[in-house]
Amino acid sequence: MRVFYGMLGVFVFLSCTLSVRASDDYYTNLKKDANSGNALAQYKLGAMYLVVSGDYKKALQNANLQKIALQYVQDFNGMLIAFCQDSTLKGIGIANEGVVSTKLGMKGIPALAEELQVARNLFLLEYTGGKFHIPTISTQGSIKLIKEAKVKGLQVTCSVAVHNLVLNDEMLMGFDTRYKVLPPLREEATRKALLEAVLDGTIDCITSDHNPLDIEHKKLEFDLAKDGTIGLESALGALLTVLPLEVVVEKLNANKMVFNVENPSIISNIKADISLFTTEENWTFGKENILSKSKNSAFLGQKMKGKAIGIYNNGQLIINN
């Protein structure tokens, strides 16, 4: 299978990211028709190769455009990916709306801002059919809506960020901008609900939501700092503090299944692609553990369990020192 990212140019400007997955047979026939002069085939092939770049954290506010996108991608067995957040309800919010944001005098982002768009998009999915992925959900209402949609048989998948599973909004009490992320860290009850949703299968996969930012965008007043944390180096160790090993491995690998990326098997005569890690080592995450040039990690000073130590891929063994 080939994985493409593409859609009509208009979606670039509206920050609607599409993941188009086409079967080999479909792609081969489409290319053959395009080469023979079929204008519609040429149009579809061009759309498949158009790379979309945009802000992956800006939700598509136009419901009709979302509907059209869901219909369009079905022509080539595509999947629509859309971050869910109502910008009018979010307003100038910078933290989870709740006790902590009230204590700190911060403008809150209500759970409703996410849930309203999740509900809208699921209604559109039920109307149009097709495949839909919701990245980084963060509220109990979203869990409920997605669970109900799956019971109805809708083809919807979703992910959650590592930091939303491990940390809660109490981390903001020191006004440390490393904890300013989007969606925001929620209250402890919601963090536990997200863990339960991972365990019961409502949440399909876990993402690091790795977002490197330079110091000029994070060492600012809380309301001026950009949202985001790096997470690649800390993902495994952080997750093993809250979830069983088998679940962590399954949910990190599930991203490949959701997006139809080949997942190598450990069998004879198959190209090796192996991750090496420990599972019981207890340690504290520090700047010396960050390989990224950016140091904006929400996990600095956090206790870790288990550590990624290396990979074997493309005939090369690479071990972290």
C-alpha positions in Angstrom: 0.0 0.0 0.0 1.1 3.6 -0.7 0.5 6.4 1.7 -0.2 9.9 0.3 -1.1 13.2 1.8 -3.2 15.3 -0.4 -6.4 17.1 -1.4 -7.7 20.0 -3.4 -5.6 23.2 -3.0 -8.4 25.0 -1.2 -8.0 22.6 1.8 -4.4 23.8 2.2 -5.5 27.2 3.2 -8.2 25.9 5.4 -5.7 23.6 7.2 -7.6 20.4 6.4 -5.0 17.6 6.4 -5.8 14.4 4.5 -4.2 11.1 4.5 -5.0 9.3 1.3 -4.6 5.6 1.2 -4.9 3.9 -2.2 -4.6 0.2 -3.0 -2.0 -0.9 -5.5 -4.7 -2.0 -8.0 -6.5 1.3 -7.8 -3.3 3.3 -8.2 -2.1 1.1 -11.1 -5.5 1.4 -13.0 -5.7 5.1 -12.3 -2.2 5.8 -13.6 -3.0 3.7 -16.7 -6.2 5.7 -17.4 -4.3 9.0 -16.8 -1.6 8.0 -19.2 -4.2 7.2 -21.9 -5.6 10.7 -21.6 -8.5 10.3 -19.2 -9.0 13.8 -17.8 -10.8 12.7 -14.6 -8.1 10.1 -13.9 -5.4 12.8 -14.4 -7.2 15.1 -12.0 -7.5 12.4 -9.3 -3.9 11.3 -9.7 -2.7 14.9 -9.4 -4.8 15.4 -6.3 -3.2 12.3 -4.7 0.3 13.7 -5.2 -0.5 17.2 -4.0 1.3 17.6 -0.7 -0.6 19.5 1.8 1.2 21.7 4.4 -0.7 23.5 7.1 -1.2 24.0 10.8 -2.2 20.6 12.0 -3.7 22.2 15.2 -6.2 24.4 13.4 -9.5 22.7 13.1 -11.7 23.1 10.0 -14.5 25.3 11.0 -16.5 25.1 7.8 -18.9 22.1 8.2 -19.8 22.0 4.5 -16.1 21.8 3.5 -15.6 19.0 6.0 -18.6 17.1 4.4 -17.2 17.6 0.9 -13.8 16.3 2.0 -15.3 13.2 3.6 -17.2 12.5 0.3 -14.2 13.2 -1.9 -11.7 10.9 -0.3 -14.0 7.9 -0.7 -13.1 8.0 -4.4 -9.7 6.6 -3.6 -10.4 4.8 -0.3 -9.0 7.8 1.6 -9.1 8.8 5.2 -9.8 12.3 6.4 -7.8 13.5 9.5 -9.2 16.5 11.3 -8.2 18.1 14.6 -11.4 18.9 16.6 -11.8 22.2 18.3 -14.4 25.0 18.0 -12.3 28.2 17.7 -15.2 30.4 18.9 -15.5 28.4 22.1 -11.8 28.2 22.7 -11.5 31.9 22.2 -8.3 33.1 23.8 -8.2 30.2 26.3 -4.7 28.9 27.2 -5.4 26.2 29.8 -8.1 23.6 30.6 -11.2 25.3 32.0 -11.5 24.2 35.6 -10.3 24.7 39.1 -6.7 25.2 38.2 -7.2 27.8 35.5 -9.5 29.7 37.9 -6.9 29.7 40.7 -4.3 30.9 38.3 -6.5 33.5 36.6 -6.0 31.9 33.2 -8.6 32.0 30.4 -9.9 28.5 30.1 -10.5 26.2 27.2 -13.7 24.3 27.9 -14.0 20.6 27.1 -17.1 21.6 25.1 -14.8 23.3 22.5 -13.5 19.9 21.5 -16.6 17.9 22.1 -18.8 20.1 19.9 -16.6 19.6 16.9 -16.2 15.9 17.6 -20.0 15.6 17.6 -20.4 17.7 14.5 -17.8 15.7 12.5 -19.2 12.4 13.6 -22.7 13.5 12.4 -21.1 14.4 9.1 -19.4 11.1 8.9 -22.7 9.3 9.6 -24.2 11.3 6.7 -21.4 10.9 4.2 -19.8 7.6 5.1 -16.1 7.2 4.6 -13.1 7.0 7.0 -12.2 9.6 9.6 -9.4 9.9 12.1 -9.5 12.3 15.1 -6.0 13.1 16.5 -5.2 13.8 20.1 -8.6 13.7 21.9 -8.5 14.9 25.5 -12.0 14.9 27.1 -14.5 12.5 28.6 -17.2 13.7 26.3 -15.1 12.9 23.2 -14.5 9.4 24.5 -18.3 8.9 24.9 -19.1 10.3 21.4 -16.4 8.1 19.7 -17.5 5.0 21.6 -21.1 5.5 20.5 -20.0 6.1 16.9 -18.1 2.9 16.8 -21.1 1.0 18.1 -23.0 2.4 15.2 -20.4 1.0 12.9 -18.9 4.3 11.7 -15.3 4.0 10.5 -13.7 6.4 13.0 -10.4 6.1 14.8 -8.7 8.4 17.3 -5.4 9.0 19.1 -4.3 10.5 22.4 -1.1 12.3 23.2 1.3 10.8 25.7 1.3 13.9 27.9 -2.5 13.8 28.3 -2.2 10.3 29.6 0.6 11.0 32.1 0.2 14.6 33.2 -2.7 16.7 34.5 -3.4 20.4 34.7 -2.0 20.6 38.2 1.4 20.9 36.4 0.5 24.4 35.5 0.6 25.7 39.0 4.1 27.0 38.5 3.2 28.8 35.3 5.8 26.7 33.4 5.2 27.1 29.7 6.6 23.6 29.0 3.2 22.4 30.1 1.3 24.6 27.6 0.0 22.2 25.0 -3.0 21.8 22.7 -5.3 20.2 23.6 -4.5 21.3 27.1 -3.6 19.1 30.0 -7.0 18.2 31.7 -8.0 17.5 35.3 -7.0 14.2 37.0 -10.4 12.5 36.5 -10.2 13.1 32.7 -6.6 11.8 32.6 -7.8 8.5 34.2 -10.7 8.3 31.8 -8.4 8.6 28.9 -6.3 5.7 30.3 -9.5 3.6 30.6 -10.4 4.5 27.0 -7.0 3.2 25.9 -7.5 0.0 27.8 -11.0 -0.7 26.5 -10.1 0.1 22.9 -12.0 3.3 22.3 -8.8 5.1 21.7 -7.0 3.3 18.9 -3.4 4.6 19.2 -1.1 6.8 21.2 1.0 9.6 19.7 4.0 11.4 21.1 2.6 14.7 19.6 6.3 15.7 19.3 6.4 19.4 18.6 9.9 21.0 18.8 9.9 24.8 19.5 12.8 27.1 19.9 13.4 28.9 23.2 12.1 32.2 21.9 8.7 30.7 21.5 8.5 29.0 25.0 10.5 31.2 27.4 7.7 33.8 27.4 4.7 34.8 29.6 2.3 31.8 29.6 -0.4 33.5 27.4 2.2 34.5 24.8 4.1 31.1 24.6 3.3 28.7 21.8 1.6 25.4 22.5 3.6 22.2 22.3 6.1 19.8 23.8 8.7 17.4 22.4 7.9 13.8 23.3 9.9 11.2 21.2 12.7 10.6 23.7 10.3 10.3 26.7 7.3 8.5 25.2 8.2 4.9 26.2 9.4 5.6 29.7 6.5 7.9 30.5 3.9 5.5 29.2 5.3 2.5 31.1 4.6 4.4 34.4 0.8 4.4 33.7 0.1 1.5 31.3 1.1 -2.2 31.0 4.0 -3.0 28.6 1.7 -5.0 26.2 -0.7 -2.1 25.9 2.1 0.4 25.3 3.6 -1.7 22.5 0.2 -2.3 20.9 -1.0 1.3 21.0 2.3 2.7 19.7 2.3 0.2 16.8 -1.4 0.8 16.1 -0.6 4.0 14.3 0.8 1.9 11.5 -2.4 -0.1 11.3 -4.6 3.0 11.4 -2.7 4.6 8.5 -2.1 1.3 6.7 1.6 1.4 6.9 3.4 -1.9 6.7 4.3 -3.3 10.1 7.3 -5.6 9.8 7.2 -9.0 11.5 10.1 -10.8 13.2 10.3 -13.9 10.9 12.9 -15.6 8.9 14.0 -14.0 5.6 12.1 -10.7 6.3 13.9 -7.4 6.5 14.6 -6.6 10.2 13.1 -3.4 11.8 13.5 -3.8 15.5 13.3 -1.5 18.5 15.4 -2.3 21.5 14.3 -1.2 25.0 14.3 -2.0 28.7 11.1 -2.3 30.7 12.0 -2.1 34.4 14.7 0.5 34.7 13.6 3.5 36.9 15.2 6.8 36.0 14.5 10.6 35.8 14.2 12.3 32.5 16.7 15.2 32.0 18.0 17.5 29.4 20.9 15.1 28.8 18.4 12.6 27.5 17.1 15.0 24.8 18.5 14.4 21.3 16.3 17.1 19.7 17.8 20.5 19.3 14.7 21.8 21.0 14.4 21.3 24.8 10.8 22.2 25.3 9.9 18.9 27.1 7.0 18.7 29.5 8.7 15.6 31.0 11.9 17.1 32.3 12.3 15.9 35.9 9.6 13.3 35.5 10.1 9.7 36.7 10.4 7.1 33.9 10.1 3.4 33.8 12.0 1.6 31.0 14.1 3.2 28.3 14.5 3.0 24.5 18.1 1.9 24.0 18.4 1.5 20.2 17.1 0.2 16.9 18.2 -2.2 14.2 17.0 -1.1 10.7 18.3 -1.0 7.2 21.1 -3.3 8.2 22.3 -0.9 10.9 22.5 -1.3 14.6 22.2 2.1 16.5 22.5 2.1 20.3 21.9 5.2 22.5 24.9 5.9 24.7 
